[in-house]
Amino acid sequence: MLSTLGPIWQEISAIIMSIIMACGSLFGVFAPSDTTSPDKYLDTEIKNVIYLIGDGMGFNHLEKTKQERNISLTMDTFDYHGASMTRSLSNAVTDSAAGGTALATGERTYNGAIGVYMSDPLCQFSYPKNITELCAERGMMTGVITTDETSGATPASFSAHSSDRGNTEDITNDQLTSGIDIIWGTANDVAYKRAANENGYEFITTYDEMMALEEGSRSFAQFTNSLWTLEQSDENTPNLEQMTEKAIDLLDDTDEGFFLMIEGAHIDKHSHSNEDANMTEALEEFDRTIQLVLDYAEKDGETLVVITADHETGAIVLNDDGTYSFTSGSHSDANVPVLVYGSSNIINPGEILNNYEIPIRIAYALGFKEDQFPYEVMIAA
């Protein structure tokens, strides 16, 4: 976390918080949701949670992929289908940092922020606990895996707290001291083997090293940056399915259960550049990963699977001729899917949630109470 700016920040912070609360009351940002009774969502059968985030994945991404690749999607077979409204606290159109923060902490924040309050971006006084931290404190094993850099906005939201998604060094330092059992993704320029080892992590860079990991180990992966394109250049680097299968194998080794966040990042990346073939390939790989997860959950019988997105990218529309096409290279304010397997208590069919409600309902399903999540961590003076 960032260093303090001095006493003047206390006054600035109080002023900002007053403004935010006033605006929230006026515009409904803090409007009460249906997520008010933990017992309503409790599911005594739930032991594990696998939370899949298709970055940039809107409803029309699914339809475009099915049409252009002539496939069906595992996602469509889930029992409970709803939607999420994705705005941030500062903007009608969120970015991945604020979107990821809402999905991880149950709190909305400003665009660009990673797991911090808009009123206290430098964590001078407090920050919102993310669901990974919550589960780890209970004794559950935890994992965060992505096809993005490990310090990317979505994985960072589940493993760090920073005022700016660009603070790669701060985010990586938070991750390396987080105690999360698995943090895997592509390499950035600041994560090194020595720092990982000093914090109790095995530092891995290849598929073979990943497969050699044993239960009980903690690992930090920095895989090849050129990964997850149509032409994968490094055969010794795992894809999302391989990472997911190995992560579940490592985490499924405790009576307390596990929490695993899985991000398919390249749906978003290829949507920004309107690359049809690459986007649909990335989404199909994400769906194959979902099939792997579903197979595990059906066999296990105690695993909740939740699929959603942080936002929609590309503003895909249905054309008059029945085809789908991108109309933008940016994010949009479109609602995104929320799909659930393993519990009837998370979402009602057709229900539209605020993005921040999703992790709260997951926490309640696990038996956490209102005073446990969303939870504000106070910084000692």
VENTA-V541636 format. One record per pair of residues at least 6 apart in sequence whose C-alpha atoms are under 8 Angstrom apart, sorted by the first residue. I is the first residue (numbers start at 1). J is the second residue. If there is no record, write none. Layout:
# VENTA-V541636
I,J ; I,J
This chain:
# VENTA-V541636
1,122 ; 1,123 ; 1,161 ; 1,162 ; 1,170 ; 1,171 ; 1,174 ; 2,122 ; 2,123 ; 2,162 ; 2,163 ; 2,170 ; 3,122 ; 4,122 ; 4,124 ; 13,119 ; 13,120 ; 14,119 ; 16,118 ; 16,119 ; 17,118 ; 17,119 ; 20,119 ; 21,30 ; 23,29 ; 24,30 ; 24,31 ; 25,31 ; 29,89 ; 33,354 ; 33,357 ; 35,357 ; 35,360 ; 35,361 ; 36,370 ; 37,370 ; 38,361 ; 38,364 ; 38,365 ; 38,367 ; 38,368 ; 38,369 ; 38,370 ; 39,364 ; 39,367 ; 40,345 ; 41,345 ; 41,346 ; 41,361 ; 41,362 ; 41,364 ; 41,365 ; 42,345 ; 42,364 ; 42,365 ; 42,366 ; 42,367 ; 43,343 ; 43,345 ; 43,365 ; 43,366 ; 43,367 ; 44,365 ; 44,366 ; 44,367 ; 45,301 ; 45,302 ; 46,302 ; 46,303 ; 46,304 ; 46,342 ; 46,343 ; 46,365 ; 46,366 ; 47,256 ; 47,257 ; 47,258 ; 47,302 ; 47,303 ; 47,304 ; 47,366 ; 48,257 ; 48,258 ; 48,259 ; 48,302 ; 48,303 ; 48,304 ; 49,258 ; 49,259 ; 49,260 ; 49,303 ; 49,304 ; 49,305 ; 49,306 ; 50,259 ; 50,260 ; 50,261 ; 50,262 ; 50,293 ; 50,303 ; 50,304 ; 50,305 ; 50,306 ; 51,259 ; 51,260 ; 51,261 ; 51,262 ; 51,305 ; 51,306 ; 51,307 ; 52,261 ; 52,262 ; 52,263 ; 52,264 ; 52,290 ; 52,305 ; 52,306 ; 52,307 ; 52,308 ; 53,261 ; 53,262 ; 53,263 ; 53,264 ; 53,307 ; 53,308 ; 53,309 ; 53,310 ; 54,263 ; 54,264 ; 54,265 ; 54,267 ; 54,268 ; 54,283 ; 54,286 ; 54,307 ; 54,308 ; 54,309 ; 54,310 ; 55,96 ; 55,263 ; 55,264 ; 55,265 ; 55,266 ; 55,267 ; 55,268 ; 55,309 ; 55,310 ; 55,311 ; 55,312 ; 56,265 ; 56,267 ; 56,268 ; 56,271 ; 56,309 ; 56,310 ; 56,311 ; 56,312 ; 56,313 ; 56,331 ; 57,267 ; 57,268 ; 57,308 ; 57,309 ; 57,310 ; 57,311 ; 57,312 ; 57,313 ; 57,336 ; 57,337 ; 58,309 ; 58,311 ; 58,312 ; 58,313 ; 58,334 ; 58,335 ; 58,336 ; 58,337 ; 59,335 ; 59,336 ; 59,337 ; 60,316 ; 60,317 ; 60,318 ; 60,324 ; 61,280 ; 61,283 ; 61,316 ; 62,73 ; 62,283 ; 63,324 ; 64,280 ; 64,323 ; 64,324 ; 64,325 ; 65,71 ; 65,280 ; 65,283 ; 65,284 ; 66,72 ; 66,73 ; 67,323 ; 68,280 ; 69,280 ; 73,284 ; 73,287 ; 74,287 ; 74,288 ; 74,290 ; 74,291 ; 75,287 ; 75,290 ; 75,339 ; 78,339 ; 78,340 ; 78,341 ; 79,339 ; 79,340 ; 79,341 ; 80,339 ; 80,340 ; 80,341 ; 80,344 ; 80,347 ; 80,348 ; 80,349 ; 81,337 ; 81,338 ; 81,339 ; 81,340 ; 81,347 ; 81,348 ; 81,349 ; 81,350 ; 81,351 ; 82,337 ; 82,338 ; 82,339 ; 82,347 ; 82,348 ; 82,349 ; 82,350 ; 82,351 ; 82,352 ; 82,353 ; 83,335 ; 83,336 ; 83,337 ; 83,338 ; 83,350 ; 83,351 ; 83,352 ; 83,353 ; 84,308 ; 84,335 ; 84,336 ; 84,337 ; 84,338 ; 84,352 ; 84,353 ; 84,354 ; 84,355 ; 85,333 ; 85,334 ; 85,335 ; 85,336 ; 85,352 ; 85,353 ; 85,354 ; 85,355 ; 86,93 ; 86,94 ; 86,99 ; 86,310 ; 86,311 ; 86,333 ; 86,334 ; 86,335 ; 86,336 ; 86,354 ; 86,355 ; 87,93 ; 87,94 ; 87,99 ; 87,333 ; 87,355 ; 88,94 ; 88,95 ; 88,98 ; 88,99 ; 88,102 ; 88,108 ; 88,109 ; 88,110 ; 88,111 ; 89,98 ; 89,108 ; 89,109 ; 89,110 ; 89,111 ; 89,118 ; 90,109 ; 90,110 ; 90,111 ; 91,110 ; 91,111 ; 92,333 ; 93,331 ; 93,332 ; 93,333 ; 94,111 ; 94,311 ; 94,331 ; 94,332 ; 94,333 ; 95,111 ; 95,112 ; 95,310 ; 95,311 ; 95,331 ; 96,111 ; 96,112 ; 96,153 ; 96,154 ; 96,310 ; 96,311 ; 97,111 ; 97,112 ; 97,113 ; 97,114 ; 97,153 ; 97,154 ; 97,157 ; 97,165 ; 98,108 ; 98,109 ; 98,110 ; 98,111 ; 98,112 ; 98,113 ; 98,114 ; 98,115 ; 99,108 ; 99,154 ; 99,310 ; 99,311 ; 99,355 ; 100,114 ; 100,153 ; 100,154 ; 100,155 ; 100,157 ; 100,158 ; 100,310 ; 101,107 ; 101,108 ; 101,109 ; 101,113 ; 101,114 ; 101,115 ; 101,116 ; 101,130 ; 101,154 ; 101,157 ; 101,158 ; 102,108 ; 102,109 ; 102,355 ; 102,356 ; 103,310 ; 103,355 ; 103,356 ; 103,357 ; 103,358 ; 103,359 ; 104,115 ; 104,130 ; 104,131 ; 104,132 ; 104,157 ; 104,158 ; 104,356 ; 104,359 ; 105,115 ; 105,128 ; 105,129 ; 105,130 ; 105,131 ; 105,158 ; 105,356 ; 105,359 ; 105,360 ; 105,374 ; 106,130 ; 106,355 ; 106,356 ; 106,357 ; 106,358 ; 106,359 ; 106,360 ; 106,373 ; 106,374 ; 107,117 ; 107,128 ; 107,356 ; 107,374 ; 108,117 ; 108,356 ; 109,115 ; 109,116 ; 109,117 ; 109,118 ; 110,117 ; 110,118 ; 112,163 ; 112,164 ; 112,165 ; 113,121 ; 113,162 ; 113,163 ; 113,164 ; 113,165 ; 114,153 ; 114,156 ; 114,157 ; 114,160 ; 114,161 ; 114,162 ; 114,163 ; 114,164 ; 114,165 ; 115,127 ; 115,128 ; 115,129 ; 115,130 ; 115,157 ; 115,158 ; 115,160 ; 115,161 ; 115,162 ; 115,163 ; 116,122 ; 116,123 ; 116,127 ; 116,128 ; 116,161 ; 116,162 ; 116,163 ; 117,123 ; 117,126 ; 117,127 ; 117,128 ; 120,126 ; 120,127 ; 121,162 ; 121,163 ; 122,162 ; 122,163 ; 123,162 ; 123,379 ; 124,379 ; 125,378 ; 125,379 ; 125,380 ; 125,381 ; 126,376 ; 126,377 ; 126,378 ; 126,379 ; 127,161 ; 127,376 ; 127,377 ; 127,378 ; 128,374 ; 128,375 ; 128,376 ; 128,377 ; 129,373 ; 129,374 ; 129,375 ; 129,376 ; 129,377 ; 130,157 ; 130,158 ; 130,159 ; 130,374 ; 131,158 ; 131,359 ; 131,363 ; 131,373 ; 132,142 ; 132,143 ; 132,158 ; 132,159 ; 132,180 ; 132,259 ; 133,159 ; 133,180 ; 134,373 ; 135,141 ; 135,142 ; 135,258 ; 135,259 ; 136,142 ; 136,180 ; 138,256 ; 139,256 ; 140,254 ; 140,256 ; 140,257 ; 140,258 ; 140,259 ; 141,180 ; 141,181 ; 141,251 ; 141,254 ; 141,256 ; 141,257 ; 141,258 ; 141,259 ; 142,180 ; 142,181 ; 142,182 ; 142,251 ; 142,258 ; 142,259 ; 142,260 ; 143,180 ; 143,181 ; 143,182 ; 143,183 ; 143,247 ; 143,251 ; 143,259 ; 143,260 ; 143,261 ; 144,155 ; 144,158 ; 144,159 ; 144,180 ; 144,182 ; 144,183 ; 144,184 ; 144,260 ; 144,261 ; 144,262 ; 145,155 ; 145,182 ; 145,183 ; 145,184 ; 145,185 ; 145,243 ; 145,244 ; 145,260 ; 145,261 ; 145,262 ; 145,263 ; 146,155 ; 146,184 ; 146,185 ; 146,186 ; 146,240 ; 146,262 ; 146,263 ; 146,264 ; 146,265 ; 147,185 ; 147,186 ; 147,227 ; 147,228 ; 147,239 ; 147,240 ; 147,263 ; 147,264 ; 147,265 ; 147,266 ; 148,185 ; 148,186 ; 148,263 ; 148,264 ; 148,265 ; 148,266 ; 149,185 ; 149,186 ; 149,187 ; 149,188 ; 149,222 ; 149,225 ; 150,156 ; 150,172 ; 150,183 ; 150,184 ; 150,185 ; 150,186 ; 150,187 ; 150,188 ; 150,221 ; 150,222 ; 151,168 ; 151,171 ; 151,172 ; 151,188 ; 152,165 ; 153,165 ; 154,263 ; 155,261 ; 155,263 ; 156,165 ; 156,171 ; 156,175 ; 158,261 ; 159,174 ; 159,175 ; 159,178 ; 159,180 ; 160,171 ; 160,172 ; 160,174 ; 160,175 ; 160,178 ; 161,171 ; 161,174 ; 162,170 ; 162,171 ; 165,171 ; 168,190 ; 169,190 ; 169,191 ; 172,190 ; 172,191 ; 175,183 ; 176,195 ; 176,196 ; 176,199 ; 176,201 ; 177,199 ; 180,218 ; 181,217 ; 181,218 ; 181,219 ; 182,218 ; 182,219 ; 182,220 ; 182,247 ; 183,219 ; 183,220 ; 183,221 ; 184,219 ; 184,220 ; 184,221 ; 184,222 ; 184,223 ; 185,221 ; 185,222 ; 185,223 ; 186,221 ; 186,222 ; 186,223 ; 186,224 ; 186,225 ; 186,227 ; 187,221 ; 187,222 ; 187,223 ; 187,224 ; 187,225 ; 188,222 ; 191,222 ; 192,203 ; 193,202 ; 193,203 ; 196,202 ; 196,203 ; 196,220 ; 197,203 ; 200,218 ; 201,217 ; 201,218 ; 201,219 ; 201,220 ; 202,217 ; 202,218 ; 202,219 ; 202,220 ; 203,219 ; 203,220 ; 203,221 ; 203,222 ; 204,210 ; 204,219 ; 204,220 ; 204,221 ; 204,222 ; 204,223 ; 205,221 ; 205,222 ; 205,223 ; 205,224 ; 205,237 ; 206,223 ; 206,236 ; 206,237 ; 206,238 ; 207,236 ; 207,237 ; 207,238 ; 208,236 ; 210,246 ; 211,246 ; 213,219 ; 214,250 ; 215,249 ; 215,250 ; 215,251 ; 215,253 ; 216,250 ; 223,237 ; 224,234 ; 224,237 ; 226,232 ; 226,233 ; 227,233 ; 227,234 ; 227,237 ; 227,239 ; 228,239 ; 228,266 ; 228,282 ; 229,278 ; 229,282 ; 230,278 ; 230,281 ; 240,264 ; 240,285 ; 240,286 ; 240,289 ; 241,285 ; 241,286 ; 241,288 ; 241,289 ; 241,292 ; 244,262 ; 244,289 ; 244,293 ; 245,292 ; 245,293 ; 248,260 ; 251,257 ; 251,258 ; 252,258 ; 264,282 ; 264,283 ; 264,286 ; 266,279 ; 266,282 ; 266,283 ; 267,279 ; 267,280 ; 267,282 ; 267,283 ; 268,279 ; 268,312 ; 268,313 ; 269,279 ; 270,276 ; 270,278 ; 270,279 ; 271,279 ; 271,313 ; 271,314 ; 271,326 ; 271,329 ; 272,313 ; 272,314 ; 272,328 ; 272,329 ; 272,330 ; 272,331 ; 273,329 ; 274,314 ; 274,326 ; 274,328 ; 274,329 ; 293,305 ; 294,305 ; 294,341 ; 297,303 ; 297,304 ; 297,305 ; 297,342 ; 301,342 ; 302,342 ; 303,342 ; 304,340 ; 304,341 ; 304,342 ; 304,343 ; 305,340 ; 305,341 ; 305,342 ; 306,338 ; 306,339 ; 306,340 ; 306,341 ; 307,337 ; 307,338 ; 307,339 ; 307,340 ; 308,336 ; 308,337 ; 308,338 ; 308,339 ; 309,336 ; 309,337 ; 309,338 ; 310,336 ; 310,355 ; 311,331 ; 311,332 ; 311,333 ; 311,334 ; 311,335 ; 311,336 ; 312,331 ; 312,332 ; 312,333 ; 312,334 ; 312,335 ; 312,336 ; 313,328 ; 313,329 ; 313,330 ; 313,331 ; 313,332 ; 314,326 ; 314,327 ; 314,328 ; 314,329 ; 314,330 ; 314,331 ; 314,332 ; 315,326 ; 315,327 ; 315,328 ; 315,329 ; 315,330 ; 315,331 ; 315,332 ; 315,334 ; 316,324 ; 316,325 ; 316,326 ; 316,327 ; 316,328 ; 317,324 ; 317,325 ; 317,326 ; 317,327 ; 318,324 ; 318,325 ; 319,325 ; 340,346 ; 340,347 ; 345,365 ; 346,358 ; 346,361 ; 346,362 ; 346,365 ; 360,373 ; 360,374 ; 363,369 ; 363,373 ; 364,370
